[in-house]
Amino acid sequence: MKMDADYSRATDGATGATLTVLGLETSCDETAASVVRLSAAGAEVLSSVIHSQIDDHAAYGGVVPEIAARSHVEMIDGVTRRAMSEAGLDWSALDGVAATAGPGLVGGVMVGLSYGKAAALARGLPLIAVNHLEGHAVSARLGAETTYPFLLLLVSGGHCQLLEVRGIGDMSRLGTTIDDAAGEAFDKIAKAMGLGYPGGPALEKLAASGDGSRFELPRALLGRKDCDFSFSGLKTAASRLAQTCETQQDRADLADAVQKAIARQLAERTERAMKDYAEAHPELADGALKQPSAAREAVGRKLFVVAGGVAANKTIRRTLEDLATKHGFAFLAPPMAYCTDNAAMIALAGAERLEKGLTSDIDVAARPRWPLDETRASVDPVHKKTGRKGAKA
């Protein structure tokens, strides 16, 4: 599915050219700017600056959209100036400006997108509106010369999807969550356990000293033959069990059980997707490569990429890496710095689009929802009542 509704082909593309792009990211609670240079040798991150709002939201146990948007307004100019300074470039060295245009908290998305529009207009540069999820999809290419196509598990606080990625703007949904995302389950269970915000990293740290065998948690969608996910039942059951925990060891044991349950479901659904992907691509050879430096050797081989904030969880990463080896897939994940929200991935996605000659009109709108596979989201929506915001996945 070609995701080209908001793009125009202003040129014939610049394949093979070196492109330097400023990326802006404001979809949630990080204000980020980055300069990335894309050449035949791959992607080089010249700067990556992130202002986190964790302290602003910690007292509320989650992100407050109004607070997030106001912080973006206050920080976007300074963060961008710092990114340009650390890259050692002036605006004349840029070939384009890329900004997240959705999905996300629309008040925050509007801040970064509006700043990107102003910068592009003022400097006479092309604007590239980037799907935040597409940024995650290409983020592994920030650490290695990753080739298309590949099977992708995109797992974050707001999204959990399996996709076949054939290239920038050319992705098909194989499975998605029918309710909550894995990262959302991590955060809400952690909140129920009194671990604070952000909950995912705190729960992972606590799980290291736990024995999850003490607790039995529900397993979702066992009778279904598709690649969809569901974490709402696990979230509810674990939150109730959290109320029965009396000691720190009880909480550690529950944290370990939760982490293993989430890893298990991710692995079960991914295994189905791997089998389907292998059957659909008999021309791809086995290639159980583990080191990012060996990614170039994965050309013509089956490649599995995991991206998104939950990809930073070591237990989940190890589980998925073992699964990839079992099924003959090369395994690749972004460097830890690019798993969570960042602007380097937005700059790279923008550079890849610019390389194909795809730019955005200056009146492009911010979108709270923006599926990567818009065709399937329209004809086969996971969430039937989408309202005016559009299909979610």
N, C-alpha and C positions, 0 to 999 in steps of 0.2 A: 504494500500500500504506500503510495507516494504521498507524503504529508506536505502538500504544496499549496494549500488554500491561502496562506498568508504570504506567499513568496512570488516574486517575479524574476524572470531570467533576464537580468540587465545586460549580461555579456555572454560570450560563449564559454565562460569559465576560464580558469587560469591553472589548469592541471600542470603540475610540475613546478609551478612558480613558488617562491618563498613568500609566505603571507604572515604578517604580524597583526594580531587582533587583540583588542582590549575586550575583556569579558566582565560583565556585571551580574551579580547574583543577589537578589533580595526576596526570595520566595517565602522565607519563613523567619527564622530568628538569627540569621547571620547576614551581616552586610559585607559583601566580598567583591574584590576587584582583582583582576589578574591580566597579565600580558603573556600571550603564548605565540610562539613562532612555529609555523608549520612548513616543513620543507620535505624534499625527497628523502631525507634522512630520518624523518619522524617529527614528533612534537617536542619542543623545548619550552619549558616553563621559565620565563624570564623573571616573573615576579608573581607572588600569590599572597594577598593580604586579606585577612578575615577578622572582622570585629564580631565577637560573640556576644549575644544578649543573655547568656545564661543567668547572670546575676540579676538582671532586670525581671526575669520571669520566675526565678526560684521560689519566691514567696507564694506564688499562685499554683505551684505544682504543674505548670504547663504554660504554653505560649499564649499570651493575651494579644490578639490581633491588633488592637489599637496601640498598645505599648510598642509592639514590634514595628508598626508603620511609622510611628513618631521617631523611633530610634534610627530607622533607615534614613529618614529625612535629615536628621542631625549628622549622620556619619558618612553618607554616600560620597560627598565631595572630598572629604579628608582621606577616606580610604582609597579613592581613585587616584588622588594626587600622589599618595604614598606608593601605590602600585606602579605608577608611571616613573616615579623617582627611583625605585628599587630596580626597575628594568633598565634604567639608564637611557631612556628614550624621551624624545619630545613627541608632540602629536603628529608632526610631519612624517614620523617613521611608521605610523600605523596605516594599515590597509583597510581596516574596518572596525566597527564597534558592534559587539554582540551583547545582548541583554536578555535575561530570562523574561519571557512574556507569559508564563504560566507553565503548569498549573501551580497553585499555591494560594497563600493568603493574599487576596487580590489587592488589598490596600498596600501591602509591601511590594508586590509585583509592580504596581503602578509607579512606585518611587524609582526603582532601578530602570524600568523601561523608559520613563519620562526623562531621566538623566541621560540615558543612552541616546534618546532622540535628540536632545539638546546638543550633546557632544557631537553627534554625527552631522547635524545641521551646521553647527558653528565651524566645524573643521572640514566640511565638504567630504565626509566619509560615508561609505555605504553602511546602512543599518541592517543587522541580522537579528530578528526576533527568534529566540531559541526556546524550544520546549525543554523545561528543566529535566524531565525524564530522559530526553535524548542526550543531555549532558552527562547524566549518570551512565547511559548506555555506552558512551565513547570514553568514559573516564579511565578504563584500563589502558587505553592507548597513550596515556600520559606517562606510563612507566615502562612501556615496551612497544616494539614495532608490531603491534597486533594487526592481523589481517582479517578481512571479511571473507566469508560469512562466519558467524559463530552463534552458539546457543547462549542466551543471557538469562540469568536470574537477577532481577532487579528487586532488591529487598531493602526497604527503608521504613521510616516512621509512618509514612502515608501511603506507601505503595508496596505491593508484592505481586510481581508478574514474571512469567516465563515468556520469552520472546525469541523468535528467530531474527537475527540481525544480519541483513544482506548488505547494508551500507547505510550511509547517512540518509535519513528520511525514508528508509525502505525496511520496515520491520513488521512482523506479523505476530499477533498475540497467540500464544499457545495455551496459556492459563493465567488466571488472576485470582485475587482474593474475592470472595463473595460477600465479605463483611469487613473485618478488621485486618490491618496489615501486621506483619510480624513485629515491626518496630513499635507500633502502637500497643500491641499486647505486652511487650517488654516494659514500656513506660508506665502503662496503667496498672500492671501487676506490681511493679516496683513502688508505685505511689500507694497502693493498698497495703504494701508491706512497710510503709513509712521510710522509704529509702531516698525520698526527695527527687529533685529534677536536675539534670536529665536522668531518668531511671535506668535506661539500658546499661550503660557502663557500670553503674552502681550494683545492679543485679549480677552482672558478670563477675565483678570482683568478689561479691559475697558468695557466689556459687562455687568459687574455687575451694572453699573449705567445707562444702556440703556433700551430703549423700542423698541423692535424689530418689533412691530406691524406697525410701520411707513413704513416699506419696504416690498415689495412682491418679493420673490426670487423664481426661477424656481424649480420645483420638477421633478426629473429624473426617467425614466424607469417605470412610473406608469402603463403602459400597459403590462409589462412583469410579468410573473408568477414565475420567478426564484429568486434566492437570491443574484444576483449580484448588485454591486454598481456603481455609476457614479457621480463624483463631478466636472467634467470639466465645465459643464454649469453653475453650481453655482459659481465656481471660476471666470469665465469670467464675469457673471452678477454683482457679488459683486465688482469686481475690477473696473468695469465701474461706478458703483454707488459711489465708493469711491472718484472718481474724482469730484463728485457733492457735497460732504460734505464740508460745510463751517465752521462749528463750532465743538467744542469738543463734544457737545451733539449729533450732527449729526453722528459723528464717533462712539460714544458709542451706539447709536440706531442701526447703521448698524452692529456693532460687535455683539450685542445681536441677531439680525436677523440671522446673519451667524451661530452663535453658535447653535441656535435653529433649523435652517434648517439642519445642519449636524447631530445633535442629532436625529432629526425626521427621516432622511433617515436611519441612523444606526438602529433605533428602528423598522422601517417598514420592513427592510430586515431581521433583527434578528427575528422578530415575525414570519415571514414565515419559517425561519429555525427551530425555536422552535416547530412549528406545525409539520413539517416534521420529526424532531428528535423524538418527542413524539410518532408519529405514527409508526416510525421504531423501537421504544423501549418500547413496552407496558409493559415489565417486570419492568420498572423503575417507582417507586411511586412518587407522588408529594412530594415536600420538600422545601417549601419557607423559607429557612434558610438565614439569613442575616449576622450573625456574623461569622467571620473566625474561632473563637474558637469552633463553632458548626459544622465545616466542616466534622469532623469524623462521625457525625450523618447522613451525606448525603450519606453514603454507601447504594447502591441499590436505590438511588433516582435520580431524574433528577437534573443535576448540570450545571449551566451556568457560564462560566469564561470569563471575558474580560481582555485582556492584551495588552501591547504596550504603547507607550508614550501618546497617546490620552486618555488612560484609567485614566490618572491623572486629566483630566478635570472634575471638580465636577458636572457640569450640565449634561454632558454626562453620567457620572457614576450613578448619581441619576435617570436619565431617564431609563437607562438600568436595574437598580435595581428594579424600579417600574414595568417594563415590565416582569422581571423574576418572581416577586411575582404574577402578574396577571396570568401567565401561569403555576404556580406551580413549578418553578425551584428554587433550592437553588442558591444563587448568591455569587460569589467570585471574587475578584480582587487582584492583588499583592499589598503588601504594597507600598506606594507611592515611596519609594526609589528604588524599583525594577520595576517600570513601564517603565521608560526610559532606554536607553541602559546601561547595567552594566555587570560585569563579573561573578557575583554570579549565574545568570541564566545559563551562559555558563558552569560554574563548575558543577552545578546540572545536566544539560543535559548530560554532560560528565560522571558524576558519575552514572547516570541511565544507560547509555550505557555500561559503564565498568562493572556494576552489571550483565548485560546480556552477558558479555564476548565479547563485540563488541569494537574492537580497529581499528586504522587506520594505513596504511602503511606510512612510513616516506616520500614517494614521493607524498603523496596526494596533489592535486593542489588547489590553491585558486580559488573560483568561484564567478564571479560577479552576477550570477543568480543561484538560487538553490530552486526550488519549493518544498514545503513540500509534496505535493501529485504529485510526478513526473510522475506517470502513467497517471493521468488525464491531467496534463499539456502537455503531449506528444500527447495524442489522442484527446484532446479537448482544445487546447490552446486558451486563451482569446485574446492574441496578436498574430495574425497569422504570421507576419513577425518577427521572433525571431533572425535571423542571427546567427553568430557563437557563440554568448554568451549563446544561449540556451533559453528554454522557461522561461518566466518571472513568471507565476503563473498557 
